[in-house]
Each structure stands twice: as C-alpha cells, then as structure tokens.
Amino acid sequence: MADAPILAIDPEHPQPRLIERAVAALEAGGVIAYPTDTYYAIGCDLSNKKAIEKLYRLKQRASNKPLSFLCADLSDISRYAKVSNQAYRIMKRLVPGPYTFILPATRLTPEIAMTKQKTVGIRVPQAAIPMSLVERLGRPLLTTSATFGGEALDDPREIKAHLGHGLELVIDGGYQQTEPSTVLSLLDDRVEVLRMGKGKIEGVE
C-alpha cells in the first residue's frame, strides 16, 4: 500500500506550516521524500536509529554501506566532521551547492553513517526545501536518492507508487532533473574528485 500523502511545497519559498508538518514526521521517526538540488531523495533524522534502519530497509541497502547526510551550514559540518583550514577554505567557496565532501568523522556521527576508515560524506544543498528541513529539525538528514529498480525517480507520484509503503510523506517540489552531486575527498588536505557530477570544480585546489 502506498499510503504516504503528497505534500506540495513551493521549492523557492517553502511554506513554514508545511515544513513543520514534514519535520514533525521526521521527529516521529519517519522517512520522507523530498527534492534536493540534484535529485529527489529519501531521508530521515540522523540521530534516530530506528528511522535509519527503516531507511536502509526501504533503500534495500546493506548497513555496512554508509549514506551521506545533509547539514545546514559549515558550522554544522564541523560538528560531524574534522575540518582543516584547507578543507574549510575549499568548502566555503563551494557551499551551498551540489557537492558531497568526504571528511574524517567526529564522535557525534553515528557509526552507521561512517565508513570503516571513519570518514563521512556531507552535503549542504542549494535548495530551499531540504535547507528548511535541516534548519527547522536542528539536526542533519541522512539522505539517499529515491530509486526503484536501479532507476532514479524524478516524479513525486512515482515515488509514492514505488516507495510510499515505507514513507510518512512525499514532498512535491516540482520536476527535478536527476543529476548526482560532485564528490570531493578532502582527506589529508588533498583534493580528489571521486565522482564528477553537477558541481563544477574549476579552480579548486
């Protein structure tokens, strides 16, 4: 059964009362779907273990494969990752935007969200809806692309049809072209492009 209601939210100016409704679902341990600046995603409160387990089941992903998470800003990132001066300078130029940064994790990061090497993937998206969600929630969102059968879903109705049985709600923020983020490793003060995606990287060193 695909029970999750679809909530239409303005992607440029998200209505606070609708964001409140989505955040209430997250605070209650729910998994929700929402648009980002790269794809439609499904996500949950990073601090809620049961919600994380639910997200992994819905994604059909092994628990030893960490997911990235969304933070509100650079100071939020520095709570969950160790940020050197060099990494900070690079991120300051690129966030918010379609980038995922690989950094050493701090103790605040749940184990399920870090690799065996104790690294994390963190994003600060340039999209009003996910930014409003993390700012209002006050904690990062563990996040992954909304997919079914290996294909990215770019329509809220498709997301409801295929994943609605495991979601509290689906946010409709309009059509979203599916394009992955650019993944940059900033470990050991070296910039390494692990995946080229939507984010441009000219002049980053």
C-alpha positions in Angstrom: 0.0 0.0 0.0 1.3 3.4 -1.0 -0.2 5.5 1.8 2.2 8.4 2.1 0.4 11.7 1.4 1.9 14.0 -1.2 2.6 17.5 0.2 3.1 20.2 -2.4 5.6 22.7 -1.2 6.9 25.8 -3.0 10.5 25.0 -4.0 11.6 28.6 -3.9 9.7 29.8 -0.8 8.7 26.8 1.3 5.6 27.4 3.4 6.6 27.2 7.1 3.4 25.3 8.2 4.1 22.6 5.6 7.8 22.4 6.6 6.6 22.0 10.2 4.4 19.1 9.1 7.4 17.4 7.4 9.6 18.0 10.3 7.0 16.5 12.7 7.1 13.3 10.6 10.9 13.3 10.9 10.8 13.9 14.6 8.4 11.0 15.0 11.0 8.7 13.4 9.6 8.7 9.9 11.3 8.6 6.5 10.2 11.2 4.0 10.9 12.0 0.3 11.9 15.5 -0.8 13.7 17.3 -3.7 17.3 18.4 -3.4 19.4 20.4 -5.9 20.5 17.1 -7.5 17.7 14.6 -7.2 14.6 13.5 -5.3 15.8 12.0 -2.1 14.5 9.9 0.8 15.9 10.7 4.2 15.4 10.7 8.0 16.8 12.3 11.2 20.4 11.3 11.5 20.0 10.9 15.3 17.2 8.4 15.1 18.5 4.8 15.0 15.1 3.2 14.2 14.4 5.7 11.4 17.9 4.9 9.9 17.1 1.2 10.0 13.8 1.9 8.2 15.6 4.0 5.6 18.1 1.2 4.9 15.3 -1.3 4.5 13.4 0.9 2.1 16.6 1.5 0.1 17.5 -2.2 0.3 21.0 -1.2 1.2 23.5 -3.1 3.3 24.1 -1.5 6.6 27.9 -1.5 6.0 27.4 0.9 3.1 27.2 4.4 4.7 24.9 7.1 3.3 25.8 10.8 3.1 23.9 13.4 5.1 22.7 17.0 4.7 23.9 19.7 7.0 22.6 23.3 7.3 25.9 25.1 7.0 29.7 24.9 7.6 29.5 25.2 11.3 27.0 22.3 11.3 29.5 20.3 9.2 32.3 20.9 11.7 30.2 19.2 14.4 30.2 16.0 12.5 33.5 16.1 10.6 37.0 17.3 11.3 37.5 20.3 9.1 41.1 21.5 8.5 41.8 25.1 7.5 42.4 24.0 3.9 39.1 22.0 3.8 37.3 24.9 5.3 38.6 27.3 2.6 37.5 25.0 -0.2 34.1 24.3 1.2 33.5 28.0 1.9 33.7 28.6 -1.9 31.5 25.7 -2.8 28.7 25.6 -0.3 25.8 25.6 -0.6 25.8 23.6 -3.8 25.7 20.2 -5.5 28.8 18.8 -3.8 29.4 15.9 -1.4 32.6 16.3 0.8 34.4 13.2 2.2 35.9 14.2 5.6 37.1 12.4 8.8 34.2 11.9 11.1 33.9 13.2 14.7 32.4 11.2 17.6 29.0 12.9 17.0 28.5 10.9 13.8 26.5 7.6 14.2 28.6 4.6 13.2 26.2 3.6 10.5 26.9 6.9 8.7 30.6 6.5 8.6 33.0 4.1 6.7 35.4 1.7 8.3 38.0 4.4 7.8 35.9 6.7 10.0 35.0 9.1 7.1 31.7 10.7 6.2 30.0 12.2 3.2 28.4 15.5 3.9 26.4 18.0 1.8 25.0 21.5 2.2 22.4 21.6 -0.7 21.5 24.7 -2.6 17.8 24.1 -2.5 15.3 25.8 -0.2 13.2 22.7 0.8 16.0 20.5 2.2 17.6 23.5 3.8 14.4 24.5 5.5 14.0 20.9 6.8 17.5 20.6 8.3 17.3 24.1 9.8 13.9 23.5 11.4 14.8 20.0 12.5 18.1 21.3 14.0 19.9 18.1 13.0 21.3 16.6 9.8 19.2 14.5 7.5 20.6 11.1 6.5 19.9 11.1 2.8 19.9 8.9 -0.4 18.5 9.2 -3.8 14.9 8.0 -4.4 15.3 5.0 -6.7 13.4 1.9 -7.8 14.9 -1.0 -9.7 18.2 0.9 -10.0 16.5 3.9 -11.7 16.2 7.4 -10.1 12.7 8.6 -9.6 12.0 12.2 -10.5 8.2 12.4 -10.1 6.6 12.5 -6.6 3.7 10.3 -7.8 6.2 7.6 -8.9 8.0 7.9 -5.6 4.7 7.4 -3.8 3.8 4.4 -6.0 7.1 2.6 -5.5 8.3 3.7 -2.1 5.1 5.1 -0.4 4.7 2.0 1.8 7.8 3.0 3.7 7.3 6.7 3.8 5.5 9.1 6.1 5.0 11.7 3.3 6.3 12.7 -0.1 7.1 16.4 -0.7 6.3 17.6 -4.2 8.7 20.4 -5.1 8.0 20.2 -8.8 10.0 18.5 -11.5 13.6 17.8 -10.5 16.3 16.8 -13.1 18.2 13.9 -11.8 21.9 14.6 -11.7 24.3 13.3 -9.0 26.4 15.6 -6.8 30.2 16.0 -7.4 32.0 14.0 -4.8 35.2 15.6 -3.4 37.6 13.9 -1.0 39.2 16.5 1.3 41.1 13.9 3.4 44.7 14.7 4.3 44.4 18.2 2.8 44.3 16.7 -0.7 41.5 17.5 -3.1 40.5 14.4 -5.0 37.5 14.2 -7.3 35.8 10.8 -6.7 32.8 11.5 -8.9 32.1 14.2 -11.4 28.6 15.4 -11.1 26.5 18.6 -11.2 29.0 20.7 -9.3 31.7 22.5 -11.3 35.2 22.4 -9.8 37.3 24.9 -11.8 40.0 26.5 -9.7 39.5 24.2 -6.7 42.9 23.0 -5.4 
